[in-house]
Amino acid sequence: MRNAAIYLLAFTGGFTIMSIELLGGRIMAPWFGTGVYVWGSIITVFMVALSIGYLVGGRLSLATPSLSRFGILFLGGALFIGPLLFFGTEVMAWVFERWEDPRYGSLLAAMVLFFPPTVMLGMISPYSVRLLVRQTEHSGNVAGLLYFVSTFGSAVGTLGTSFYFVLWFEVDTIIAGLIGLLLLAAVAGIVVARLTETRA
Amino acid sequence: MIRRTLLPLLVLLAAAAPLRAEVIHEEASLYRNILVRQLGSERCLLFTVRRSDRNQSCIDLDDPDRLVFPYARMMLAGLLVNPEPKRILMVGLGGGSLPRTFTALFPEAKQDIVEIDEAVVRVAEEYFLFEPTERMEVHVRDARVFVKRALAAGETWDYVMLDAFTGDYIPEHLMTREFLEEVRGVLAPGGVLVANTFASSQLYEHESATYADVFPHVAELRLPITLNRILLATADGWPDEETLAARADALVPPLRRFAVDPRTLARNVDPDFEFDRQARVLTDQYAPVNLLRDD
C-alpha cells in the first residue's frame, strides 16, 4: 500500500507539471503572443526549475526521509501554484508594462509564475526513489519504474489538458482543479504515512 | 503561329492530366511551411502542404491590381462604413494584396501591417509585388501584443482588418472577447473592423456571439461564391440602407480596377444576420478553437 501510494503520488506530480506547462502557453498568449519565443521561455523555465527541484529533492531525501514529508512537497506545490490563479494577470500586466521585448517579458513572467511550483514538483521524483529503494541492487529498477510512472503521468496530463480539459473548463478552473489534486495528494501521503507507521 | 502549335499540345496535356501548378518557392519558416505556386499567370501563397488546396493569397501577374480571391474583395466592404480611412491597420500580411490595394486607393493614408512571420514579409516582397511604402510600416510581431501596446499608447485606426490565418485557422488568442475589446479600443470614432472568418465551421456561432458581445453593430457579408464570411463591426452607428447604397455607387469607379463591385458587397451585407445567441462566447479563459471546429 505504501509503495503503491508513492507511485500514485509521483504520477500525480508528473500529471500536474505538464498540465500547467501546457496551460502556460494559453495564459501568456494574451500578453506575450504565441511566438516560438513564448514556448521557448516556458520550456526553459520548466527545465531549469525541474533540474533544481531534482537537486534539492535529492538533498532533502538525505535527512530522515518520510512519507509524510513527501506529502508536504505536494502541499508546497499547491501553495506555489496559487499565485498563478490569483495574481497571474497582475504579474503579466506588470511585466508587460516594463519590458518591451516579448522574449524577455515572457521569460520573466514565466519565471515568476511557473518557477516556484515547478521546483517543488521537481523534488517529488528523487524523493520518491529514496522512499522506494530498499536495496542498492534494486535502485536502477526502482528508478526506472518511478520515471516510467511519473513521465507517463506527464503524458496523460498533457493529453488530457490539451484534448479535453480546455474544451470542458476555463483555464482558471483547470488550475484550481490541479491545486485541489495536489492538496488531495498531500493529504493522501500523510494519511498513508500514519496508517503504515502505526502498523510498523 | 505559336498558339497554333501550342494549343493542340495543351489540349492533349489537359486531357492527359489536370493542369499542374508549378511550385516556384518553398520554405519552412519558424511558424509554418510556405509554398508559392504558379498556374498560368496566377501565383498563390500557401501555408501548409498538407492541405494544399487552401491558398492564403493569390495574385494575377498579368493584372496585379485584380483581387483574385472573393474574400479579398469582400475585405473592402468596410469602405461602405468608413469610406475615407486615414489610418489603416492590417493584421496578417499574406501576399500583401490588400495593403497594395489600399495604397493605390488612399496614397495619403498611413498603414500599419502586423505580421508574425518575417518570412511571409520576405515572400510577399519577392513573389507578390508587395512593396512597403513611405506611409507604411510593417511590424513583425504577434498581433495580440501589438494591439495591446497600441491600446496602451492610445493609438487608433479608422480601418482595421483581421486576416491572421495559420495554415489551419485563426490563432486562438486572436478570437477572444478580450482581444476584440482591445481592438475596439484602438478603433477611431467611426472606425470599422473587418474580419475574415469561415462560414463553414462549427466555430461560426461562437465567433458571431463573441463579436456581437463586444460590438454594438456587427454585420455579416457572405457571397455564394465563397465559404469565407466577412464580419464588419463598429462601435458607432451603422449606416442606413440609403447611405450604404450611395457609398457603394460612389465606390464603383475607384474599385473597378481591383475587380471589386461595391454594389454587390452592399447588397449582401447583412446587419441582422442570424446566429445562435446561446453560443458560448470565446474568452482568454475558454477558447478551444481547434477542438470546437472539428465537432
Interface residues (C-beta under 8 A of the other chain):
Chain A: R26 A29 P30 W31 F32 G33 T34 G35 V36 F96 E97 E100 P102 F163 V166 L167 F169 E170 V171 D172
Chain B: L30 Y31 I116 R141 D142 A143 R144 V145 K148 R149 A152 P171 E172 H173 T176 E178 F179 T283 D284 Q285 Y286 P288 L291 L292
